[in-house]
Amino acid sequence: MKICVVGTGYVGLVVGACLADLGNDVVCIDVVKEKIDKLNNGIIPIYEPGLEQLVKYNLERKRLRFSIDLVSGIKISKVIFIAVGTPSKKSGDPDLSQVKEVAVQIGKNLNSYKVIVNKSTVPVGTGKVVKKIIQENLANKKLDFDVVSNPEFLKEGAAIQDFMRPNRVVIGTESSKAIKIMKDIYDSLFLSTGTYFVSTNLETAEMIKYASNAFLAAKN
């Protein structure tokens, strides 16, 4: 499956490399050309055990590439993962400006049915905001798309193992079509690891991520 991952931070890099290793055709997008050039040469800006090798392996097999061309990434892909930063403002609220800008660009460049998957940690209700922004920016109002919440549960130092051997995969959407596509992406994980699939609506999936983070913070 052709997949676009927007953002090459910690989550974006791990998700992009692992999706490519599952056999998908993945392009990861970032706005910093120097960073993209290094990534295309297998030089990664963070340390995560096994990630550099995974990136190089999938670059060599042409299942993974890096680009600054978001428009092309949107148009050629069936599934678009949003994995951009949501840093805290001075008020403590998350800054969703990057998420919203990606949504604007998706709307402007949508050329066929797509599944837009949020991987960034966002407040409950952000999925509906993203959907509204895309709808408002559609050049062709007849085009259809679905928005999905697919939160990540990655621990630093064990991120690849957490992705490849998760104890659950949470998918938030009301669309049966989007659920099938997401299951197709993760199908090999279910078959090889016994991972179970949690299907919810958008808001519940977003809440699960916050509840998980709160639990881990309290546990530590």
C-alpha positions in Angstrom: 0.0 0.0 0.0 1.2 3.5 -0.8 1.5 5.5 2.5 2.6 9.0 3.3 3.9 9.9 6.8 3.9 13.6 7.5 6.6 14.4 10.1 10.0 12.8 10.6 10.3 13.3 14.3 10.5 10.4 16.8 7.1 9.0 16.0 7.1 9.7 12.3 10.5 8.0 11.7 9.6 4.9 13.7 6.2 4.6 12.1 7.5 5.2 8.6 10.4 2.7 8.9 8.2 0.0 10.5 5.4 0.5 7.9 8.0 0.1 5.2 9.4 -3.0 6.8 5.8 -4.5 6.7 6.1 -4.2 2.9 4.4 -0.9 2.3 5.6 1.8 -0.1 6.3 4.7 2.3 7.3 8.3 1.8 8.1 10.4 4.9 7.7 14.2 4.6 9.4 17.0 6.4 10.0 20.7 5.6 13.7 20.8 6.4 15.6 19.8 3.2 18.9 19.2 5.0 17.3 16.7 7.3 15.6 15.0 4.4 18.9 14.7 2.5 20.6 13.1 5.5 17.7 10.7 6.0 17.8 9.6 2.3 21.4 8.7 3.0 20.5 6.7 6.1 21.6 9.3 8.6 19.0 9.7 11.3 18.8 12.6 13.8 17.8 10.6 16.8 19.0 7.4 18.6 16.6 4.5 18.9 17.9 1.0 19.0 17.6 -0.7 15.6 16.1 2.3 13.9 19.1 3.3 11.8 19.5 -0.2 10.5 15.8 -0.5 9.8 15.8 2.8 7.8 18.9 1.8 5.8 17.4 -1.7 5.1 14.2 -0.3 3.7 15.9 2.5 1.8 18.0 -0.1 0.0 14.9 -2.0 -0.9 13.2 1.2 -2.1 10.2 0.7 0.2 11.1 3.9 2.1 12.1 7.4 1.0 12.1 10.9 2.4 10.9 14.1 0.7 10.0 17.7 1.2 7.2 17.4 -1.4 4.0 17.2 0.7 1.8 17.8 -2.3 3.2 14.8 -4.2 3.1 12.6 -1.0 -0.6 13.4 -0.6 -1.5 12.7 -4.2 0.3 9.4 -4.6 -0.8 7.8 -1.3 -3.9 6.0 -0.2 -3.2 6.5 3.5 -1.7 9.6 5.1 -0.4 9.5 8.6 -0.1 12.8 10.4 2.8 12.6 12.9 3.8 16.2 13.3 4.7 17.9 16.6 2.1 19.3 19.1 4.3 21.2 21.5 2.8 22.8 24.6 2.0 26.5 24.5 2.8 28.8 27.5 -0.8 28.2 28.6 -0.1 24.5 28.7 -2.5 23.8 25.8 -1.1 21.8 22.8 -0.1 23.8 19.7 -2.1 22.2 16.9 -0.9 24.6 14.2 1.2 21.9 12.4 -1.7 19.4 12.4 -4.1 22.0 11.1 -1.7 23.1 8.3 -1.3 19.5 7.2 -5.1 19.2 7.1 -5.3 22.4 4.9 -2.8 20.9 2.4 -4.6 17.6 2.3 -7.8 19.3 1.5 -6.3 21.4 -1.2 -4.5 18.5 -2.9 -6.9 15.6 -2.4 -7.3 13.8 -5.7 -9.0 10.5 -4.7 -10.4 8.7 -1.6 -7.8 8.8 1.2 -7.7 7.7 4.8 -6.1 10.4 7.0 -4.7 8.9 10.2 -3.7 11.0 13.2 -0.7 9.7 15.1 0.1 12.9 16.9 -1.0 13.2 20.5 -3.9 15.6 20.3 -6.9 16.6 22.5 -10.2 14.8 22.2 -12.2 16.3 19.3 -9.1 17.0 17.1 -10.2 14.4 14.5 -13.4 16.2 13.8 -11.5 19.5 13.6 -9.1 17.9 11.0 -12.1 16.6 9.1 -13.8 20.0 9.0 -10.6 21.7 7.8 -10.1 19.2 5.0 -13.7 19.6 3.9 -13.4 23.4 3.9 -10.3 23.3 1.7 -11.5 20.7 -0.8 -11.1 21.8 -4.4 -13.4 19.1 -5.5 -16.3 18.8 -3.0 -17.4 15.4 -4.4 -14.2 13.7 -3.2 -14.5 11.4 -0.2 -12.1 10.7 2.6 -12.1 9.3 6.2 -10.3 10.5 9.3 -8.9 7.9 11.7 -7.3 8.2 15.1 -4.6 5.5 15.5 -2.7 6.5 18.7 0.9 5.3 19.2 2.1 3.6 22.4 5.9 3.7 21.8 8.5 3.7 24.6 11.9 5.3 23.9 14.4 2.5 23.7 11.9 -0.1 22.7 9.9 1.8 20.0 10.4 -0.7 17.1 9.5 -3.7 19.3 6.4 -1.8 20.6 5.3 -1.1 17.0 6.1 -4.6 15.6 4.7 -6.5 18.7 2.0 -4.3 20.1 -0.5 -5.7 22.7 -3.3 -3.8 20.9 -3.9 -1.6 17.9 -6.5 1.1 18.5 -8.4 2.4 15.5 -11.0 5.2 16.0 -13.4 5.8 13.1 -17.0 5.2 12.2 -16.1 4.1 8.6 -16.1 0.4 7.8 -14.1 1.2 4.7 -11.4 2.9 6.7 -11.3 0.1 9.2 -10.7 -2.5 6.5 -7.8 -0.4 5.0 -6.3 0.0 8.5 -6.6 -3.8 9.1 -4.9 -4.4 5.8 -1.9 -2.3 6.9 -1.6 -4.1 10.2 -2.6 -7.5 9.0 0.8 -9.1 9.3 1.1 -8.0 12.9 -2.2 -9.7 13.8 -1.1 -12.9 12.1 2.4 -13.1 13.5 1.9 -11.7 17.1 -1.7 -12.3 18.1 -2.2 -8.6 18.5 -5.8 -7.7 19.1 -7.7 -4.9 17.4 -9.7 -2.3 19.3 -12.3 -0.5 17.2 -13.8 2.7 18.6 -15.1 6.1 17.4 -12.7 9.0 16.9 -13.1 10.6 20.3 -12.7 7.4 22.3 -9.4 6.6 20.5 -8.2 10.1 21.3 -9.2 9.6 24.9 -7.5 6.2 25.1 -4.2 7.9 24.3 -4.6 10.5 27.0 -5.7 7.9 29.5 -2.7 5.7 28.7 -0.3 8.7 29.1 -1.9 9.6 32.4 -1.7 6.1 33.7 2.0 5.8 32.8 2.8 9.2 34.3 1.1 8.2 37.6 2.7 4.7 37.6 6.2 6.3 37.3 
